[in-house]
């Protein structure tokens, strides 16, 4: 990793290296340009930053703790710190981005918010900020995900959101995103689309990464307080689209001594035909408005992904992750359903923290990587496991 010299940042056209850009229908060009110009203006506006930071503090509950997991550290013979995004209001990192984007939507005078969701955490976070700001909220969710993430569907409805099922394709996150884009095309004037991950056309990948960068900003301060060094030896985060990982990696992208470890969903196995391990199985292509790595056939048709984790069940990754993985700046690991379930139970029983299935993939990577005893490893706990209890209980009943 010390040989990696490239300085990583997005260029003026929205590319990280060769990945990114804005591949959009002509009728959405005005919306994307409006967002890009306003977002850049607001990001440099002190009043906007003050309002954003105040809501993160008083409403979300930031900073989220950085916790030394002593029993996990003992098991893996290294120093493991957990960044507790699961303790945020709504139970995941997703609220960081939705707070930023709802403020943007208000500045754009939009009255109607749409979103896509897989695991339901982004849908809940979007419904939450819409309730806070008094805006109409419509969340698109794959019919399969509506069934397997029922608790979050109930939370969205309680918050006043309309949950619309995506009935095409695999009826999961990709299809929910397709439906949200169709809605936006039909309602371009009064609607803002809050994309939940570092995917989509520029400026979304950059904008979402910046709103999530509060994670790594806090890690730097907290680690310096706890260890005397703001830089860990490694950061581990799960990656579907990749917003929690982008946030955890952001302030370390150009700190070459920090290992960035992205963990994807292998489903039933990378080569099983039932997987979402995009960095291993993907090739360059365009999906949902940006050029990235995605799982596709030789003639460019999307290969349906599979993971027990609804939030990782996506055939692509964000262009930032495509760039840092393909260039060698980040390492990618793949974790099966079985490995993730096992890791979730282990983390729960060693530390009393029930992680989301997405986060469980990051915990499972600890079985695959050997760290030295004096190293410091930060694992981003992207969400809590309430929504996944049915899967966990089923797993426990089959083995106990």
N, C-alpha and C positions, 0 to 999 in steps of 0.2 A: 504494500500500500504506500510505502514511502516514496516509491518511484512515480506515483501519480502526481502530475504537476499542473493539470489544467485548472484554471479558475472557473468555477461554475456559477453562471447566472443566465437569466433569460435575455434574449436579444430583443430588439425593437419590433420584430415581426412575431414575437411570441414563441420562439424556438429555443429549446435546450439542445445544443448541437444540431442534429438533424431531425429531432422530434418536437412536435408542437404545431404551431400555426393555427389558422382558423379556416376550416373547410365547412362552409355554411351555405344554406339556401339563400338566394339573393334577397328574399323577403325578410330575412333576419339580419341582414347587414346593418341596417339602421340601429337595431337594438344592440348589437354587439359593439358597434362604434360608440353608441351612447354610454354603455357600461364602461368601456375601456377608458374613455376620456374622463368620465366622472370619477371612476375609481382611482385613477392616477392623481387627479386633483385632490380627492378626499384623503388619500393616503399621506399626502404631504400637508394636510390641514390640521393644525394643532387642536382646533375646537372639536373636529371629528375624532381625533385620536383620544382626546380627553373623555368624550362621551363613550367611546368604545371601551376604553380602559375602565371607566367607572362602572359600566354594566358588567364587565367581566369580574370586577371585584365584588360589587354589591349584589348582583343578581345571580351570576354563575357560581360565585364562591371561590374565585381564584385569589392567590395562587393555589394550585392543587399540590398536595404534599409529595415530597420525595422520600420514600420509606426504605430503610435498610432492611431487607428481608433476610434475617439472620439464619433461619432454618433452611431456606433455599440456598443461601450462600454456603452453609456447611455441607449440604448435599453435593453441590457442584464445585466445592473447593475454590471459590472465588468470591468477590464482593458484589452482590447483586442488589441494586437499588430499583425500586418500582416507582415510576411516575404515575400518580394515582388520578388519571383522567376519569376513572370510574366514579370518583367522588364529586364531579361537577354536577350542577343542576341538570336534570334529565338523564344522568348516568353515563355520559360518554364525552369524548372530545368534540362531537358534532356541534355542540352549542356555540363553540368559539367562532366558527364560520358563520352560523346563522345569525348571530348577533351582528357581525360585521355586515352581512348582506342585507339584513332587514333595515339597517340604518341607511345603506346605499339606496335601497328601494324607496324609502321615505324621501330621500333627497331627489330621486327621480320622479316623485309624485305618482308612483304606481299604487294601485288600489287592490290588486289581486296578485296572490303569490302561488306559484306552482313549484312542486318539487318531485323528485324521484326518491325511492328508498328501497333498500334490500332487507337489511336486518331490522329496519324500522326505527333505528336510533336517529337517523337524519330526519325522518318523517316526524318523529316526536319533537326533535329540536326545532324544526321549521314550524310545526303547529304551535309550539310554545311561544316563539317570538312573534308569531302572527297574533296570538291571543294578547300578548303584551302590548303590541302596537295597534291592535284593532283592525287588522287586515284580513280579507278573505283568504282562505287557505285550501288548496286542493293538492292532495298527495297521491301520486301514481305508484302502485306497488304490484308486483307480480302476484297472480292468483295463488301460486305455490307458496310464496313468501307470506301472504296474508294468512294462510293456514298455519304455517310453521312458526310465525312470529305473532300469534294472536294477542299476547299481552300488550305489545306495542301498538297494535291496531286499536285496541280499546282505549289506550292512552291518547292516541291521536283524536279519536272521536270525542272523548271527554273534553279535549282542548278546543273542540269546535271545528276541526278539519273534516273535509270530505275525503274519504279514501276511495280511490277509483282503481279497480283491478285491471291489470294488463293480462289479456287473455291469449296473446299471440306467442309464438316461439316456445321457449322453455318456461314462460310465465314467471320469470325471475327479474333480476335487476336490469339486465340489458333491455328487456322488453318494456319495463317501467320507464326507462330513460327514453326509449323510442316514443312512447305515448306522451311523455311530458314535452318533448320537442314538437310533436304534432300539435299539441295544445298551444304552445307558444307561437307557432306559425299562424294559427287561426286567431290568436288574440294578442297581436304584437304591441298594441298601443297602451293598454292599461295593466299589462302583466309583466312581472319580473320572475324569472326562473332562478330559484336558488339551487344551484348544483351543489351536491353534497361532498364531492371529492375533487381531487386535483386532475380532473378529466374535462373534456369538452373543449370548445374553441377558445383561443386566446381572447380575453384576459383571464378566463376562469382558472386554469391551472396555477397561474401566478398569484391571482387574487386569493384563492382558497389557501394556498401555501403560506401567504403572508398573514392571513387571519389566524392560521393555525401555528404560526411561528412563535407565538407566545409560549408554547410548550418548551421548545429548546431554549428560549430566552430565560425562562424560569429555571430550567435544569442547570444552566451555567451558573446562576446566582446560588442556587441551593447546593450544588456540588462544591462550589468554592467554600461555602460556609461549613460543609460537613467534612471535606477532605483536604481543603487548601488548594485544590486544583479545579478549575471550571470545566476541564475536558475529561470525560471518561475515556477508557480504552476502547469501549464499544457501546453502540446503541442498537437495541433490537426492537423491531416493530413489525406488526403484520401488515401485509399489503394486498388490497384488492384493487380499488382505484388508487388508494394510497394517501389519504389526507392525514391520518394520524402519524404515519411514517414521515411524510413531508414536514409536518410540524416539529416532530422530534429531531429530524435530521437538519433542519433549515440552517441554524446558526453554526452547524458543524460541517457544512458541505465543503468548505475550503480549509478546514482543520485536518490536514492530511494524516495526522497520527491517530485520528479517531476512526475506528472501523464502523461502517454503516452496514447493518445487517437487516435485509428485507426478507420476510417470511411469507410465502404464498401457500395457497391451499392446493394440495396434491389430490384431494378427493379420495378416490379409491386406489390411487397410485398414479404417478406421472404418466406412465405408459398404458394405463388401463382403458383409456377412452372416456373416462369419467373423472375429469380433473379440471382445475382452474389455474394450473401452474404456467402462467403466461410467459414468464421470462425463459422457461425451459422449452415450451411448446410453440411460442409465438414467433411471428415474423413481422416485418414492417408493413404497415397498412394504415388505413384511416377508419376510425370509429368515433361516432358522436362528436365530430367536429375537429378532431386533431389527428396528426400523424403520430403513431406510436407503435408499440409491439402489441399484437393481438393474435389470438388463436383463429386461424382461417385455413380454408382448403387452398389448393394450388390455384384455383380460379377465383379466389378472393371472397368466398362465402364464409360467413362467421361460423365457427364450430361452437356448438352449445357447451358452455362450461358446466361443471358440477362441483359443488362442495356442500357438506353438511351445514356450513356456515353461510347464511344468506348474504352477509356483508362482504364475503370474499368470492361469491359466486358470479364472477364477471369475466368476460373473455379478453379483456385488455388490462393495461396498467396506465397510470398517468404518464405523460411525456417526460416529466422530470425523472421518474423512476426508470423509464425506458433508457434514458440517457445515462444515468449514473450506474445502472447495472451493466449495460452493454459496453460502456467505456472502461469498466473495471473499478470505478470509484466505490461502488457498493457491492456487497456479496448477496446472492440470492439463495435461499434454502426453501425446500418444499416439504410440507408436512401433511400427512394423510389425516382423514377423519379420525381414525382409530388413535393415532398419535396425539391429536389435539384433545380428544376426549380424556385420554389417560392423563395428559398434562394438566388439564383443568381440575381433575380430581386431586392430583398431587399438590397443585398450588393451593387449592382450597384447604386441604387437610394439613398442609405445612404452615400456611400463613393466615388462614381464616379469611381469605379473599376469594369470592366466587367470580371468576372472570367471564366475560363474554366469550362465546365460541371463537370469535375473531382473534381476541387476545390470546386464547388458549393455544393458537398456532405459534405465537411468539414464544410462549412458555415452552412448547415442545422443542423449539430449536436449541434449548439448553442441553438437550440430550445429544445433539449432533455436533456441538462445537466445544472444543477443549480450551478453557481459559486458564491462565496462570493464577496462582494463589493470591498474588498481590495486585491483580488487575481489578479495575472498577468497571462494572457492566450496568448500564441503565436499560431497563425493559419498560416500554411504554404500555401501561395497562389502559388500553383504549376504551374499554367499556365494561360495565358490570353484567353479571350473568343471569339476572332475573328472567329475561326473555328466553333463555335457553334451558331453563330448569327441566322442562319436559324431556329434552334430549339427554340431559345429564342423568335424570332419574331412570330413564329407560336403559341407559348404559350401565348404571350401577346395579339395577335389578338383574341384568343378564350375567353379571360377574360375581355377585355377592350371594 
